Amino acid sequence: MAKPGSSTAKSRDLIDWLVARGLEGAEKQELLNGYCHRLIELDVPLMRFHAAQPALHPVYGGTGYSWYRGQGGDLQTFEYSEEPSEVWTQSPLYVILNEDAEAIRERLVDRNEPSRFPLLNDLREQGATDYYATGVSFDVPTHSSPRDAKKAIDGVLMSWASDAPDGFCDEDLDVINTALPHLGLALKSASNARVSQDLMRVYLGRDAGRRVLSGEIRRGSLQQIDAVIWNFDLEGFTSLSEDLPGTEVIDMLNDYLAVVVEVVHQCDGNILKFMGDGVMAMFDVGEIDADARAALGAVALLQKRMAELNGQRAARDLPVSNYTLALHSGEILYGNIGSDARLDFTVIGPAVNQTARIAGMHRSLGQRILISDDVARAAHPCAQELVSVGRYMLRGVAEPKELFTVYQPPG
């Protein structure tokens, strides 16, 4: 059964819209929400739309988008899993992915027996009358080996459900299928942009990742800024790592570093790099006084969170570790250094070197937290009680530096 109107004209309008939105860099949710509304405007009786894609992300392995007419759409994330879930293996999209089916269509009216897919039975109870699913692959086609059900295939799987009395007509499906490659290309563009942002943020840090993506990629492009440098190290980690199995060492390190990263980010700092069991962070939130207060606020929060973590680990009979922290402020150069083949977005300068010198004083002074007089002056007055531990000549520094620690009342 056909509807009045030209499917070719409708498809052309939809394709033009998808190409324009793809070139404009529309994000995935905005793109798919607009796509669904566009189908409705073209008289396609869409009740529900769903799209599923693998994700290159350190936390989750896939994303989904579900849209219902009258309710709008929302994004979901799916955790990594060694074995596919029962819900997934009973999905029509799983069959398309793993049984080389190009598409699945089921009429959900005028049938007495339930569908083999639980999802379609649920949709029929919600009033759906027709279901259509297919996909767009971004992989280079190959027939040399069967697909691995555990392997993430690069592409997107999609489904459309209708609640019209007669479901989708031939013209509706023609509009959907004709525009499908263009929708896939727009989604690929949106996904690649998202992957770039996520990976830059995770591997370079929030600020450095943003700067690189905005075009700060030339070797030697450095910016001079005033900031507070924060050097964190776990105490006794080297000896612990020699006594523990490798997996326990990694789990332990991840536990502690996760706390450090969360604290730094919560206090508006930026992680610059991991150095074994150490972390270098930077606080550049505004003027130097604001930087210093933010860094000292992070110190107080870190003390609390590390005590909590050690209590949790001890309660589970897991090894615990203490830490040292050195803070110094001054002018630093922030940007790209290295070679044309390998660049690092990092900080260099005397302030960075002096922070490392201060970090070398922990053992001799018997203090886990050491703060330079530059940070103490910039932060005054601050919420923390800073206590001087004396003036010292640091290697490579012409003038003596007064160092402080944070006083914590007992209990």
Secondary structure as UniProt FT lines:
FT   HELIX           7..24
FT   HELIX           28..41
FT   TURN            42..43
FT   STRAND          48..54
FT   STRAND          60..68
FT   TURN            69..71
FT   STRAND          72..79
FT   HELIX           86..89
FT   HELIX           92..98
FT   STRAND          103..107
FT   HELIX           118..125
FT   TURN            126..127
FT   STRAND          130..137
FT   TURN            149..150
FT   STRAND          155..162
FT   TURN            165..166
FT   HELIX           170..204
FT   HELIX           206..213
FT   TURN            214..215
FT   TURN            219..220
FT   STRAND          222..234
FT   TURN            235..236
FT   HELIX           237..243
FT   HELIX           246..266
FT   TURN            267..268
FT   STRAND          270..275
FT   TURN            276..277
FT   STRAND          278..283
FT   HELIX           288..315
FT   TURN            316..317
FT   STRAND          323..338
FT   STRAND          343..348
FT   HELIX           350..359
FT   TURN            360..361
FT   HELIX           362..365
FT   STRAND          369..372
FT   HELIX           373..379
FT   STRAND          386..392
FT   TURN            395..396
FT   STRAND          401..406
//
